Amino acid sequence: MRKFLAVLAVLVCVPVTAYAAGALAINGEHYGWAVGYPNEQEAQAAALSQCGSNCSVIMSFSGSCGAFALDQSPDSNIGGWASGASSAEEAQQGAVQACRGRGGTNCVVRASGCDD
């Protein structure tokens, strides 16, 4: 029993890393989405790695929700994104509205997530 309590005490005192950053990178044809990283720099690096060559980070967020939507119309590369939202649904709605605001007619959420 003493061993169990000692192990339990150690587990309770172990610091937990808070993962609270996300990022989006795009290049017009591809995108990279990263969420749940310890900081924005690591999230940006992961998004760039997923996206591939000639990509740029266009959005980072921390402690909130973000989303990315793409127009699914043929030959369209229109996209929209939103961050700083308090819920995934709010971020998704913002991304779709941003996509439509750029001329998208068939905008669909491709990625979303929260870091809080």
C-alpha positions, 0 to 999 in steps of 0.5 A: 500500500505504501508503494502505491501511495508513493507512486500516486504521489509522484504521478500527481506531482508530475507537471503536465505539458499544456498543448495550446497552439495550432497553425495553418499553412497553404500554398494554393494547392495544398495545406497543412494543419497542426493543432495541439502543439506546445507553442505557436513555433512548433505548430507552424513548423508542423503545418509547414511540414504537412503542407510541403514546398512553397507554403506559408503560414497564414494563421496561428492560434493559441488557447482558442479554436480555428478552422479552414474551409475550401471551395469545392467548386471545380477549378477553385482554390478559394479558401477561408480561415478563422481563429480566435473562436471560443468553439469549433462550431464558431470557428467553422462558421467563420471559415465558411463565411470567409471562404464565401467572402472571397467568392467561394460558392461551395465552401466546406470545412476541411480542418478545425480544432481547439487548443484551450 
